[in-house]
Every structure is written in C-alpha cells, then in structure tokens.
C-alpha cells in the first residue's frame, strides 16, 4: 500500500475515533442533564410543606423518601469495626484503666460504645449516668431533637439549668432531619446555640460558610468537647483560645474550671467528650476541604438521583463511596492503612495509660504519707494535664485516624507529663518510704 493511501486511511480512522468520542461525550452530557432534572423533581414544594417545628422524620419522608429510607437504617446494628462500630459493648470492661482514671466521676460507673444516631436519646435515657446521677438539661442539647423547641420555649439559660429528670418526659426523638436542615429549603443550618457561640469565639461568621463547610459544621453541633459553665450549667465549647487540646486547656485554666475531684488523688480533673471536630480540624483532610459528610455520609446514586447517604456510620463499612472516590487504590489497602494508624494509636494510648496509672499511684502514696494539698498541687496539675491529653484521644471516636500526626503529638506530651507527675509525687515521700512500683504494661484486651 502506498504511503499516500496509508496516510488517508489513518486520517479516516482518526476522524472516526473523534466522532465516536464526541458522541459518547454528548451522551454523557445528556445523561447528566437528565439526572439533574430528576434531582430537581425532588423539590419539597411539589409534595408537602413542612412546618418549621416539625421533628418527626416520618413527615419529612413525603418530600425526601430516599434520604429517609437511608436515615432509618441508623437503627440497625451494622456490626463492629476494629475499634468502633454500632454494636454496644462495655468500654470499662474492655479497658479497666478507665475506671481508675475517672474514679469519682459518673463515667467510671458506666461507659458503653455508642450506637447509631437513632439511639441518641434512647441511650441517654437509659444510661446510669442519668438514672443514678443528677444531670442538667444541657445534656439534652445533643441527644434529643426536641432541644431547639425547648430552648425557644424556655430560654437558653433556663433550658440548660433545668434538671435532666425534669425534661425526661418531654424527650422522644434522637437525631432528626430538623437538626440539620431547614424544612422550607432543605438547606443545611445550625440549630444548637453552643456551636454558634463557639464559632464566633473562633472568628467564624456562619452566614458566610459554604455548603461544603456546613457539611462539617452541622456535625460539629455535637461531635465536640464541651462543658457546663457557671451556675446555670450553660453548654459551652472551650474554644476561646483555639481548637487544639493545649488551647482548650488554657481556656479551662483561665476560668479555673475542673469537672470533678479525683476520688483517689484528690486533684481536680477535666473530662474530655468526643472531640471529633477539634481533632479533625488539624488534619490534612480538613486542610484539603474534605467535610465530615464526605466520608460518613458519602454521595450515592439511587436510580438517576444522587443523594448524600443518610445512613451515618463508619466509612470502613462503605470504602468504595467514602474513600475510593479520592483514593484510587484497592479497598483492602485503604482499610489496612486506616486500621494501621488506629493500631499505632492504641499502642501509644497504652503507654500513656501505664504512665498515668503510675502517676496516680505515686500521688496516692504521697497523700497517704501526709503530703499537704499545697505540696501536691504541682503533681495534681501535671496529672490533670496528662490525663486531659489521654482522654482527648481516647474519647475521640476515630481512634486517632482523624489526625494521626496530631494524635501522636498529643500522646507524646501526655506520657511526658504523666512521668513528671509521678516524679514530683515520689519526691514528696518521706525518706525510707517505699515507692509504688513502676509498671510497663496494662491489662488490655
């Protein structure tokens, strides 16, 4: 075949390929347009106008059946992951050190693995921490869909200081659509005052937040560290100095706040509460614009409609949607990477627990030997600072994966502070007194 003929044949092949690719592109575009039209048909105004104070997800179902059908799956037990999941278990039995760390505090009486969002209020109603101990109404903020209505009716201060038992009979729903969505527009919104106040302390204007940012902020209404401030027990996020644990510690120090007095050491202590947002804010994912919902509520397709998966759960149960959208590597490799980071965190936590346990024993020994409160103050402070950092990671529900580098930094400081507390306490023992043994392991399973 002549060179000229071969050139013409190649040209026709090229033209044909371009034509086919153009056709495929147009087809995909038309498909995308059709899908957008289908999504447009999901407008709530076409079916039912939802009242502003409507909390029952069943009513919202009329407009958003796909989202509702996924949301009700939060009632299911999808099983355990390596360090979490939705199967309840006794976390005190799993790690007896926690009882020693929280001696004299309700968490030392009962602390179980949390179930899905469906059980937010049920589990709170049933835990011994509310049935056997006096708790303020502030606890309701994150556990009951009725909270915003009660705040509106009672006022912010009165709602927080009202005893939990006085509100118990008014609470019937855990998480609800209304917690995060405007019923008229379905736009994401903030319904809990504590977050609005906390973000204001950080200089964040929520009215300027993007939708992607809101897909994290709606989760930060509850998945944060908090405390009850003042005689009105106002739910407060300790963010006046920043989001890292060191900054929150400075916030508490500024106000002289402690949660309880340790039953064994006699020192004032802080109890950290599931600071997922704070730890995540230090991560490479957060810096890259990833939202909580991208991983815990990833987009899925149902027919021609794309929705955010409202079966809120561990990303390890849906790696293809939660992880592989960005990370194009095999699913098993991704799971191994996550679990590998979590295993390392668990190893570091164990080292910290040994050090804190030794510090507690040393302070108890010094106290029993007659050391005064003034003499113990430095050891108490070091113990509190060490345990605050341990608890910050232990209470956070990703077992360190939300920010492995920050996790390692925090736990490294915790070990150092705990050993300092131990040495300071041991120096308070009288000459010739026997010292508590320094151990190298804890009873873990």
C-alpha positions as a LaTeX table, in Angstrom:
\begin{tabular}{lrrr}
\hline
Residue & $x$ (\AA) & $y$ (\AA) & $z$ (\AA) \\
\hline
Unk1 & 0.00 & 0.00 & 0.00 \\
Unk2 & 1.36 & 3.41 & $-0.89$ \\
Unk3 & 2.38 & 5.90 & 1.72 \\
Unk4 & $-0.29$ & 8.33 & 0.49 \\
Unk5 & $-3.03$ & 5.70 & 0.82 \\
Unk6 & $-1.83$ & 4.73 & 4.31 \\
Unk7 & $-1.95$ & 8.37 & 5.32 \\
Unk8 & $-5.56$ & 8.75 & 4.15 \\
Unk9 & $-6.58$ & 5.57 & 5.95 \\
Unk10 & $-5.01$ & 6.81 & 9.20 \\
Unk11 & $-6.78$ & 10.12 & 8.83 \\
Unk12 & $-10.18$ & 8.41 & 8.42 \\
Unk13 & $-9.50$ & 6.28 & 11.49 \\
Unk14 & $-8.66$ & 9.41 & 13.49 \\
Unk15 & $-11.79$ & 11.20 & 12.30 \\
Unk16 & $-13.91$ & 8.16 & 13.18 \\
Unk17 & $-12.43$ & 7.93 & 16.68 \\
Unk18 & $-13.03$ & 11.65 & 17.29 \\
Unk19 & $-16.60$ & 11.29 & 16.05 \\
Unk20 & $-17.25$ & 8.36 & 18.39 \\
Unk21 & $-15.71$ & 10.10 & 21.38 \\
Unk22 & $-17.77$ & 13.20 & 20.66 \\
Unk23 & $-20.90$ & 11.09 & 20.54 \\
Unk24 & $-20.05$ & 9.45 & 23.85 \\
Unk25 & $-19.39$ & 12.85 & 25.41 \\
Unk26 & $-22.71$ & 14.23 & 24.19 \\
Unk27 & $-24.44$ & 11.14 & 25.53 \\
Unk28 & $-22.87$ & 11.55 & 28.95 \\
Unk29 & $-23.80$ & 15.22 & 28.97 \\
Unk30 & $-27.41$ & 14.45 & 28.12 \\
Unk31 & $-27.47$ & 11.79 & 30.83 \\
Unk32 & $-26.09$ & 14.26 & 33.34 \\
Unk33 & $-28.70$ & 16.85 & 32.36 \\
Unk34 & $-31.45$ & 14.26 & 32.76 \\
Unk35 & $-30.13$ & 13.33 & 36.19 \\
Unk36 & $-30.12$ & 16.99 & 37.25 \\
Unk37 & $-33.72$ & 17.25 & 36.05 \\
Unk38 & $-34.61$ & 14.20 & 38.12 \\
Unk39 & $-32.95$ & 15.74 & 41.15 \\
Unk40 & $-34.93$ & 18.89 & 40.55 \\
Unk41 & $-38.13$ & 16.90 & 40.77 \\
Unk42 & $-37.24$ & 16.18 & 44.39 \\
Unk43 & $-38.16$ & 19.77 & 45.38 \\
Unk44 & $-40.13$ & 19.66 & 48.64 \\
Unk45 & $-42.66$ & 22.20 & 47.37 \\
Unk46 & $-44.01$ & 19.60 & 44.95 \\
Unk47 & $-45.29$ & 17.36 & 47.72 \\
Unk48 & $-45.69$ & 18.79 & 51.21 \\
Unk49 & $-44.94$ & 21.99 & 53.09 \\
Unk50 & $-43.13$ & 21.01 & 56.28 \\
Unk51 & $-43.83$ & 23.17 & 59.37 \\
Unk52 & $-40.87$ & 24.90 & 60.98 \\
Unk53 & $-41.27$ & 22.92 & 64.21 \\
Unk54 & $-41.85$ & 19.50 & 62.62 \\
Unk55 & $-39.45$ & 17.00 & 64.17 \\
Unk56 & $-40.88$ & 13.65 & 63.08 \\
Unk57 & $-38.72$ & 12.22 & 60.26 \\
Unk58 & $-41.76$ & 10.31 & 59.03 \\
Unk59 & $-43.33$ & 13.61 & 57.93 \\
Unk60 & $-40.17$ & 14.68 & 56.10 \\
Unk61 & $-40.27$ & 11.35 & 54.29 \\
Unk62 & $-43.03$ & 12.65 & 51.98 \\
Unk63 & $-40.55$ & 15.00 & 50.36 \\
Unk64 & $-37.34$ & 13.06 & 50.81 \\
Unk65 & $-38.15$ & 9.33 & 50.67 \\
Unk66 & $-34.67$ & 8.28 & 49.55 \\
Unk67 & $-32.92$ & 10.14 & 52.34 \\
Unk68 & $-35.45$ & 8.89 & 54.89 \\
Unk69 & $-35.06$ & 5.28 & 53.80 \\
Unk70 & $-31.33$ & 5.55 & 54.41 \\
Unk71 & $-31.68$ & 7.51 & 57.66 \\
Unk72 & $-33.87$ & 4.88 & 59.34 \\
Unk73 & $-31.04$ & 2.40 & 58.79 \\
Unk74 & $-29.23$ & 4.10 & 61.68 \\
Unk75 & $-31.44$ & 1.89 & 63.84 \\
Unk76 & $-29.63$ & $-1.18$ & 62.53 \\
Unk77 & $-26.58$ & $-2.72$ & 64.14 \\
Unk78 & $-24.11$ & $-2.93$ & 61.26 \\
Unk79 & $-21.55$ & $-4.63$ & 63.50 \\
Unk80 & $-18.18$ & $-3.74$ & 64.93 \\
Unk81 & $-15.18$ & $-2.23$ & 63.26 \\
Unk82 & $-11.72$ & $-2.78$ & 64.72 \\
Unk83 & $-12.18$ & $-0.03$ & 67.32 \\
Unk84 & $-15.79$ & 1.10 & 66.94 \\
Unk85 & $-18.96$ & 0.30 & 65.04 \\
Unk86 & $-22.56$ & 0.17 & 66.21 \\
Unk87 & $-22.57$ & $-2.91$ & 68.42 \\
Unk88 & $-22.78$ & $-1.77$ & 72.06 \\
Unk89 & $-20.20$ & $-3.11$ & 74.47 \\
Unk90 & $-18.89$ & $-2.16$ & 77.91 \\
Unk91 & $-15.90$ & 0.12 & 77.36 \\
Unk92 & $-14.97$ & $-0.04$ & 81.04 \\
Unk93 & $-14.68$ & $-3.80$ & 80.88 \\
Unk94 & $-12.71$ & $-3.50$ & 77.64 \\
Unk95 & $-10.22$ & $-1.18$ & 79.34 \\
Unk96 & $-10.32$ & $-1.27$ & 83.18 \\
Unk97 & $-7.83$ & 1.62 & 83.34 \\
Unk98 & $-10.71$ & 3.96 & 82.57 \\
Unk99 & $-12.28$ & 3.24 & 85.96 \\
Unk100 & $-9.05$ & 4.27 & 87.66 \\
Unk101 & $-8.67$ & 7.36 & 85.50 \\
Unk102 & $-12.24$ & 8.54 & 86.17 \\
Unk103 & $-12.52$ & 7.49 & 89.83 \\
Unk104 & $-15.28$ & 9.52 & 91.46 \\
Unk105 & $-16.88$ & 10.54 & 88.14 \\
Unk106 & $-20.06$ & 9.04 & 86.57 \\
Unk107 & $-18.11$ & 7.72 & 83.58 \\
Unk108 & $-16.40$ & 5.28 & 85.94 \\
Unk109 & $-19.82$ & 3.75 & 86.64 \\
Unk110 & $-20.97$ & 3.16 & 83.06 \\
Unk111 & $-19.43$ & 3.89 & 79.66 \\
Unk112 & $-20.64$ & 1.97 & 76.62 \\
Unk113 & $-19.93$ & 2.09 & 72.90 \\
Unk114 & $-22.43$ & 4.44 & 71.29 \\
Unk115 & $-24.95$ & 3.08 & 68.82 \\
Unk116 & $-26.35$ & 4.82 & 65.73 \\
Unk117 & $-27.97$ & 8.27 & 65.67 \\
Unk118 & $-31.39$ & 6.65 & 66.08 \\
Unk119 & $-30.42$ & 5.76 & 69.65 \\
Unk120 & $-29.05$ & 9.15 & 70.69 \\
Unk121 & $-31.88$ & 9.86 & 73.11 \\
Unk122 & $-32.69$ & 6.25 & 74.00 \\
Unk123 & $-29.16$ & 5.54 & 75.18 \\
Unk124 & $-29.02$ & 8.76 & 77.18 \\
Unk125 & $-32.34$ & 8.00 & 78.87 \\
Unk126 & $-31.10$ & 4.57 & 79.89 \\
Unk127 & $-27.50$ & 5.17 & 80.93 \\
Unk128 & $-26.73$ & 5.01 & 84.63 \\
Unk129 & $-25.04$ & 8.39 & 84.24 \\
Unk130 & $-28.54$ & 9.95 & 84.05 \\
Unk131 & $-30.56$ & 7.45 & 86.10 \\
Unk132 & $-28.22$ & 7.49 & 89.11 \\
Unk133 & $-26.64$ & 10.95 & 88.91 \\
Unk134 & $-28.08$ & 14.46 & 88.71 \\
Unk135 & $-27.51$ & 15.91 & 85.25 \\
Unk136 & $-28.56$ & 19.30 & 83.83 \\
Unk137 & $-30.89$ & 19.82 & 80.89 \\
Unk138 & $-27.82$ & 20.97 & 78.97 \\
Unk139 & $-27.21$ & 17.26 & 78.27 \\
Unk140 & $-30.29$ & 17.24 & 76.06 \\
Unk141 & $-28.71$ & 19.60 & 73.51 \\
Unk142 & $-27.07$ & 16.84 & 71.52 \\
Unk143 & $-29.28$ & 13.89 & 72.32 \\
Unk144 & $-32.84$ & 14.98 & 71.55 \\
Unk145 & $-34.49$ & 16.57 & 68.53 \\
Unk146 & $-36.76$ & 18.47 & 70.93 \\
Unk147 & $-33.85$ & 20.61 & 72.18 \\
Unk148 & $-34.31$ & 23.61 & 69.84 \\
Unk149 & $-38.05$ & 23.83 & 70.61 \\
Unk150 & $-37.41$ & 23.63 & 74.35 \\
Unk151 & $-34.73$ & 26.31 & 74.06 \\
Unk152 & $-37.18$ & 28.54 & 72.21 \\
Unk153 & $-39.91$ & 27.98 & 74.80 \\
Unk154 & $-37.81$ & 28.12 & 77.98 \\
Unk155 & $-34.91$ & 30.36 & 77.05 \\
Unk156 & $-31.28$ & 29.32 & 76.71 \\
Unk157 & $-30.25$ & 29.74 & 80.34 \\
Unk158 & $-33.38$ & 28.17 & 81.85 \\
Unk159 & $-33.18$ & 25.20 & 79.50 \\
Unk160 & $-29.57$ & 24.43 & 80.43 \\
Unk161 & $-30.02$ & 24.66 & 84.19 \\
Unk162 & $-33.27$ & 22.69 & 84.35 \\
Unk163 & $-32.54$ & 19.20 & 85.74 \\
Unk164 & $-32.46$ & 16.47 & 83.13 \\
Unk165 & $-35.06$ & 14.48 & 85.03 \\
Unk166 & $-37.50$ & 17.39 & 84.73 \\
Unk167 & $-37.20$ & 17.24 & 80.93 \\
Unk168 & $-37.01$ & 13.48 & 80.51 \\
Unk169 & $-40.75$ & 13.02 & 79.87 \\
Unk170 & $-40.64$ & 15.58 & 77.03 \\
Unk171 & $-37.97$ & 13.75 & 75.04 \\
Unk172 & $-38.99$ & 11.22 & 72.42 \\
Unk173 & $-36.67$ & 11.57 & 69.42 \\
Unk174 & $-32.95$ & 11.23 & 68.94 \\
Unk175 & $-31.43$ & 12.80 & 65.83 \\
Unk176 & $-33.94$ & 14.21 & 63.36 \\
Unk177 & $-33.96$ & 15.85 & 59.93 \\
Unk178 & $-34.74$ & 19.20 & 61.58 \\
Unk179 & $-31.46$ & 19.13 & 63.50 \\
Unk180 & $-29.51$ & 19.92 & 60.34 \\
Unk181 & $-32.00$ & 21.01 & 57.62 \\
Unk182 & $-34.28$ & 23.96 & 57.03 \\
Unk183 & $-37.72$ & 22.39 & 56.34 \\
Unk184 & $-38.59$ & 25.02 & 53.70 \\
Unk185 & $-35.43$ & 24.93 & 51.62 \\
Unk186 & $-33.62$ & 21.79 & 52.84 \\
Unk187 & $-30.51$ & 23.96 & 53.22 \\
Unk188 & $-28.12$ & 22.96 & 55.98 \\
Unk189 & $-28.50$ & 25.03 & 59.13 \\
Unk190 & $-27.25$ & 25.26 & 62.71 \\
Unk191 & $-29.91$ & 24.65 & 65.37 \\
Unk192 & $-27.74$ & 24.48 & 68.51 \\
Unk193 & $-26.70$ & 27.82 & 70.09 \\
Unk194 & $-23.50$ & 26.46 & 71.65 \\
Unk195 & $-21.88$ & 25.95 & 68.24 \\
Unk196 & $-22.83$ & 29.42 & 67.04 \\
Unk197 & $-21.23$ & 30.90 & 70.16 \\
Unk198 & $-18.17$ & 28.68 & 69.79 \\
Unk199 & $-17.63$ & 29.59 & 66.13 \\
Unk200 & $-18.00$ & 33.26 & 66.98 \\
Unk201 & $-15.16$ & 32.84 & 69.51 \\
Unk202 & $-13.04$ & 31.47 & 66.67 \\
Unk203 & $-13.92$ & 34.45 & 64.46 \\
Unk204 & $-16.04$ & 32.37 & 62.08 \\
Unk205 & $-19.11$ & 34.01 & 60.55 \\
Unk206 & $-21.52$ & 31.16 & 59.93 \\
Unk207 & $-23.54$ & 33.27 & 57.49 \\
Unk208 & $-20.56$ & 33.20 & 55.12 \\
Unk209 & $-19.97$ & 29.45 & 55.36 \\
Unk210 & $-20.03$ & 27.48 & 52.12 \\
Unk211 & $-22.24$ & 24.45 & 51.73 \\
Unk212 & $-19.14$ & 22.26 & 51.95 \\
Unk213 & $-18.16$ & 23.90 & 55.24 \\
Unk214 & $-21.70$ & 23.43 & 56.52 \\
Unk215 & $-21.36$ & 19.70 & 55.82 \\
Unk216 & $-18.85$ & 19.74 & 58.69 \\
Unk217 & $-20.42$ & 22.40 & 60.93 \\
Unk218 & $-23.73$ & 20.56 & 61.29 \\
Unk219 & $-21.76$ & 17.63 & 62.72 \\
Unk220 & $-19.79$ & 19.99 & 64.98 \\
Unk221 & $-23.01$ & 20.85 & 66.78 \\
Unk222 & $-22.46$ & 17.70 & 68.84 \\
Unk223 & $-19.22$ & 15.91 & 67.98 \\
Unk224 & $-17.09$ & 18.24 & 70.09 \\
Unk225 & $-15.60$ & 18.80 & 73.52 \\
Unk226 & $-17.87$ & 20.74 & 75.87 \\
Unk227 & $-18.54$ & 21.62 & 79.50 \\
Unk228 & $-21.30$ & 23.13 & 81.63 \\
Unk229 & $-20.34$ & 26.69 & 82.61 \\
Unk230 & $-21.42$ & 28.52 & 85.72 \\
Unk231 & $-24.44$ & 28.08 & 87.99 \\
Unk232 & $-26.81$ & 27.96 & 85.00 \\
Unk233 & $-24.80$ & 24.99 & 83.62 \\
Unk234 & $-24.58$ & 26.66 & 80.19 \\
Unk235 & $-23.40$ & 24.27 & 77.50 \\
Unk236 & $-20.09$ & 25.77 & 76.33 \\
Unk237 & $-17.39$ & 24.80 & 73.85 \\
Unk238 & $-13.95$ & 25.77 & 75.26 \\
Unk239 & $-12.70$ & 27.40 & 72.07 \\
Unk240 & $-11.78$ & 30.91 & 73.23 \\
Unk241 & $-8.07$ & 30.10 & 72.70 \\
Unk242 & $-8.39$ & 27.71 & 69.75 \\
Unk243 & $-9.28$ & 24.12 & 68.87 \\
Unk244 & $-6.20$ & 22.09 & 69.84 \\
Unk245 & $-6.14$ & 20.42 & 73.25 \\
Unk246 & $-3.43$ & 22.77 & 74.55 \\
Unk247 & $-5.63$ & 25.78 & 73.74 \\
Unk248 & $-8.68$ & 24.25 & 75.39 \\
Unk249 & $-6.59$ & 23.50 & 78.46 \\
Unk250 & $-5.68$ & 27.19 & 78.62 \\
Unk251 & $-9.37$ & 28.09 & 78.35 \\
Unk252 & $-10.19$ & 25.91 & 81.35 \\
Unk253 & $-7.20$ & 27.26 & 83.30 \\
Unk254 & $-8.36$ & 30.82 & 82.64 \\
Unk255 & $-11.71$ & 30.10 & 84.30 \\
Unk256 & $-10.30$ & 27.77 & 86.98 \\
Unk257 & $-12.66$ & 25.07 & 85.78 \\
Unk258 & $-12.47$ & 21.36 & 86.59 \\
Unk259 & $-15.13$ & 18.71 & 86.05 \\
Unk260 & $-14.61$ & 16.74 & 89.26 \\
Unk261 & $-12.22$ & 15.84 & 92.05 \\
Unk262 & $-10.41$ & 12.55 & 91.53 \\
Unk263 & $-11.52$ & 10.11 & 94.22 \\
Unk264 & $-8.03$ & 8.65 & 94.73 \\
Unk265 & $-5.64$ & 11.56 & 94.25 \\
Unk266 & $-7.84$ & 14.43 & 95.48 \\
Unk267 & $-6.88$ & 16.57 & 92.50 \\
Unk268 & $-9.22$ & 18.49 & 90.19 \\
Unk269 & $-9.70$ & 16.84 & 86.77 \\
Unk270 & $-11.05$ & 17.53 & 83.31 \\
Unk271 & $-13.19$ & 15.06 & 81.32 \\
Unk272 & $-12.96$ & 15.26 & 77.55 \\
Unk273 & $-16.07$ & 14.49 & 75.46 \\
Unk274 & $-15.83$ & 13.09 & 71.89 \\
Unk275 & $-13.78$ & 15.95 & 70.29 \\
Unk276 & $-14.08$ & 14.68 & 66.72 \\
Unk277 & $-14.36$ & 18.14 & 65.14 \\
Unk278 & $-11.39$ & 19.54 & 67.03 \\
Unk279 & $-9.05$ & 16.68 & 66.15 \\
Unk280 & $-10.27$ & 16.56 & 62.54 \\
Unk281 & $-9.59$ & 20.30 & 62.16 \\
Unk282 & $-5.85$ & 19.58 & 62.46 \\
Unk283 & $-5.83$ & 17.00 & 59.65 \\
Unk284 & $-4.68$ & 17.01 & 56.05 \\
Unk285 & $-8.21$ & 16.05 & 55.01 \\
Unk286 & $-9.67$ & 19.13 & 56.70 \\
Unk287 & $-6.98$ & 21.36 & 55.18 \\
Unk288 & $-7.88$ & 19.91 & 51.77 \\
Unk289 & $-11.53$ & 20.88 & 52.13 \\
Unk290 & $-12.90$ & 17.44 & 52.99 \\
Unk291 & $-16.08$ & 17.56 & 55.09 \\
Unk292 & $-17.31$ & 15.11 & 57.72 \\
Unk293 & $-20.19$ & 14.18 & 55.43 \\
Unk294 & $-17.85$ & 13.30 & 52.56 \\
Unk295 & $-16.74$ & 10.23 & 54.49 \\
Unk296 & $-19.57$ & 9.49 & 56.91 \\
Unk297 & $-22.42$ & 10.42 & 54.54 \\
Unk298 & $-20.86$ & 9.93 & 51.08 \\
Unk299 & $-22.83$ & 10.51 & 47.92 \\
Unk300 & $-24.61$ & 7.50 & 46.50 \\
Unk301 & $-26.89$ & 7.04 & 43.50 \\
Unk302 & $-30.40$ & 5.69 & 43.58 \\
Unk303 & $-31.62$ & 5.38 & 40.03 \\
Unk304 & $-30.88$ & 8.69 & 38.33 \\
Unk305 & $-30.68$ & 10.64 & 41.59 \\
Unk306 & $-27.54$ & 11.39 & 43.61 \\
Unk307 & $-28.08$ & 11.77 & 47.36 \\
Unk308 & $-25.97$ & 12.03 & 50.46 \\
Unk309 & $-26.16$ & 8.68 & 52.25 \\
Unk310 & $-28.06$ & 9.37 & 55.47 \\
Unk311 & $-27.11$ & 6.01 & 56.97 \\
Unk312 & $-24.45$ & 7.73 & 59.06 \\
Unk313 & $-21.77$ & 5.23 & 60.02 \\
Unk314 & $-18.11$ & 4.30 & 59.89 \\
Unk315 & $-16.52$ & 4.85 & 56.46 \\
Unk316 & $-14.92$ & 1.43 & 56.89 \\
Unk317 & $-18.31$ & $-0.09$ & 56.05 \\
Unk318 & $-18.52$ & 1.68 & 52.65 \\
Unk319 & $-14.96$ & 2.23 & 51.48 \\
Unk320 & $-15.88$ & 2.45 & 47.79 \\
Unk321 & $-18.08$ & 5.52 & 48.31 \\
Unk322 & $-16.31$ & 7.04 & 51.28 \\
Unk323 & $-12.65$ & 6.60 & 50.32 \\
Unk324 & $-12.12$ & 5.40 & 46.78 \\
Unk325 & $-13.76$ & 8.46 & 45.25 \\
Unk326 & $-10.47$ & 10.23 & 46.02 \\
Unk327 & $-8.02$ & 7.42 & 46.81 \\
Unk328 & $-7.78$ & 5.18 & 43.76 \\
Unk329 & $-6.18$ & 2.22 & 45.43 \\
Unk330 & $-7.60$ & $-1.20$ & 46.38 \\
Unk331 & $-10.17$ & $-1.32$ & 49.18 \\
Unk332 & $-8.11$ & $-3.71$ & 51.29 \\
Unk333 & $-5.13$ & $-1.36$ & 51.11 \\
Unk334 & $-7.26$ & 1.54 & 52.33 \\
Unk335 & $-8.67$ & $-0.47$ & 55.23 \\
Unk336 & $-5.18$ & $-1.61$ & 56.18 \\
Unk337 & $-3.99$ & 2.00 & 56.16 \\
Unk338 & $-6.81$ & 3.14 & 58.43 \\
Unk339 & $-6.52$ & 0.22 & 60.82 \\
Unk340 & $-2.74$ & 0.51 & 60.85 \\
Unk341 & $-2.99$ & 4.10 & 62.07 \\
Unk342 & $-5.57$ & 3.09 & 64.67 \\
Unk343 & $-3.45$ & 0.20 & 65.98 \\
Unk344 & $-0.50$ & 2.56 & 66.43 \\
Unk345 & $-2.74$ & 4.97 & 68.31 \\
Unk346 & $-3.93$ & 2.17 & 70.59 \\
Unk347 & $-0.29$ & 1.26 & 71.30 \\
Unk348 & 0.50 & 4.86 & 72.21 \\
Unk349 & $-2.60$ & 5.11 & 74.42 \\
Unk350 & $-1.46$ & 2.02 & 76.32 \\
Unk351 & 1.93 & 3.60 & 77.04 \\
Unk352 & 0.18 & 6.74 & 78.30 \\
Unk353 & $-2.17$ & 4.69 & 80.48 \\
Unk354 & 0.76 & 2.96 & 82.16 \\
Unk355 & 2.39 & 6.32 & 82.89 \\
Unk356 & $-0.82$ & 7.89 & 84.22 \\
Unk357 & $-1.56$ & 4.86 & 86.39 \\
Unk358 & 1.92 & 5.12 & 87.89 \\
Unk359 & 1.39 & 8.84 & 88.48 \\
Unk360 & $-1.90$ & 8.18 & 90.28 \\
Unk361 & $-0.27$ & 5.54 & 92.47 \\
Unk362 & 2.58 & 7.90 & 93.34 \\
Unk363 & 0.21 & 10.75 & 94.25 \\
Unk364 & $-1.92$ & 8.43 & 96.37 \\
Unk365 & 1.19 & 7.23 & 98.19 \\
Unk366 & 2.39 & 10.80 & 98.79 \\
Unk367 & $-1.05$ & 11.79 & 100.07 \\
Unk368 & $-1.19$ & 8.78 & 102.39 \\
Unk369 & 2.26 & 9.72 & 103.71 \\
Unk370 & 0.93 & 13.11 & 104.77 \\
Unk371 & 1.73 & 15.41 & 101.85 \\
Unk372 & $-0.33$ & 18.59 & 102.05 \\
Unk373 & $-2.61$ & 19.90 & 99.33 \\
Unk374 & $-0.18$ & 22.73 & 98.66 \\
Unk375 & 2.66 & 20.25 & 98.24 \\
Unk376 & 0.55 & 18.09 & 95.92 \\
Unk377 & $-0.57$ & 20.94 & 93.69 \\
Unk378 & 2.22 & 20.51 & 91.11 \\
Unk379 & 1.67 & 16.76 & 90.85 \\
Unk380 & $-2.10$ & 17.28 & 90.56 \\
Unk381 & $-1.60$ & 19.79 & 87.76 \\
Unk382 & 0.75 & 17.53 & 85.82 \\
Unk383 & $-1.59$ & 14.55 & 86.27 \\
Unk384 & $-4.56$ & 16.61 & 85.07 \\
Unk385 & $-2.67$ & 17.84 & 82.01 \\
Unk386 & $-1.51$ & 14.31 & 81.13 \\
Unk387 & $-4.93$ & 12.74 & 81.56 \\
Unk388 & $-6.64$ & 15.55 & 79.65 \\
Unk389 & $-4.49$ & 14.70 & 76.62 \\
Unk390 & $-5.02$ & 10.95 & 77.01 \\
Unk391 & $-8.78$ & 11.48 & 77.32 \\
Unk392 & $-8.81$ & 13.83 & 74.33 \\
Unk393 & $-7.66$ & 10.94 & 72.13 \\
Unk394 & $-9.40$ & 8.10 & 73.99 \\
Unk395 & $-12.80$ & 9.83 & 73.90 \\
Unk396 & $-12.43$ & 10.84 & 70.24 \\
Unk397 & $-14.20$ & 8.26 & 68.10 \\
Unk398 & $-11.74$ & 7.72 & 65.26 \\
Unk399 & $-9.02$ & 6.09 & 67.40 \\
Unk400 & $-6.67$ & 8.80 & 66.15 \\
Unk401 & $-7.33$ & 8.39 & 62.43 \\
Unk402 & $-8.94$ & 11.81 & 62.02 \\
Unk403 & $-5.45$ & 13.29 & 62.50 \\
Unk404 & $-2.65$ & 10.78 & 63.16 \\
Unk405 & 0.13 & 13.36 & 63.41 \\
Unk406 & $-1.72$ & 15.48 & 65.98 \\
Unk407 & $-2.66$ & 12.31 & 67.85 \\
Unk408 & 0.99 & 11.30 & 68.14 \\
Unk409 & 1.96 & 14.80 & 69.30 \\
Unk410 & $-0.73$ & 14.89 & 71.97 \\
Unk411 & 0.05 & 11.43 & 73.34 \\
Unk412 & 3.79 & 12.09 & 73.37 \\
Unk413 & 3.19 & 15.11 & 75.59 \\
Unk414 & 0.81 & 13.04 & 77.75 \\
Unk415 & 3.48 & 10.43 & 78.55 \\
Unk416 & 5.99 & 13.12 & 79.44 \\
Unk417 & 3.55 & 14.98 & 81.71 \\
Unk418 & 2.47 & 11.78 & 83.45 \\
Unk419 & 6.04 & 10.76 & 84.23 \\
Unk420 & 6.74 & 14.27 & 85.53 \\
Unk421 & 3.70 & 13.96 & 87.81 \\
Unk422 & 4.98 & 10.62 & 89.08 \\
Unk423 & 8.47 & 12.01 & 89.84 \\
Unk424 & 7.10 & 15.09 & 91.61 \\
Unk425 & 4.86 & 12.91 & 93.78 \\
Unk426 & 7.63 & 10.46 & 94.62 \\
Unk427 & 9.82 & 13.33 & 95.85 \\
Unk428 & 7.12 & 14.08 & 98.43 \\
Unk429 & 7.53 & 10.69 & 100.11 \\
Unk430 & 9.42 & 10.77 & 103.40 \\
Unk431 & 12.92 & 9.24 & 103.48 \\
Unk432 & 12.81 & 5.47 & 103.67 \\
Unk433 & 9.19 & 5.20 & 102.47 \\
Unk434 & 8.57 & 2.53 & 99.88 \\
Unk435 & 7.67 & 3.76 & 96.39 \\
Unk436 & 4.85 & 2.30 & 94.30 \\
Unk437 & 6.19 & 0.09 & 91.51 \\
Unk438 & 6.60 & 1.49 & 88.01 \\
Unk439 & 4.92 & $-0.81$ & 85.53 \\
Unk440 & 5.42 & $-1.47$ & 81.83 \\
Unk441 & 2.03 & $-2.77$ & 80.73 \\
Unk442 & $-1.71$ & $-2.53$ & 81.37 \\
Unk443 & $-4.46$ & $-5.09$ & 81.37 \\
Unk444 & $-5.84$ & $-4.55$ & 77.85 \\
Unk445 & $-7.92$ & $-6.66$ & 75.58 \\
\hline
\end{tabular}
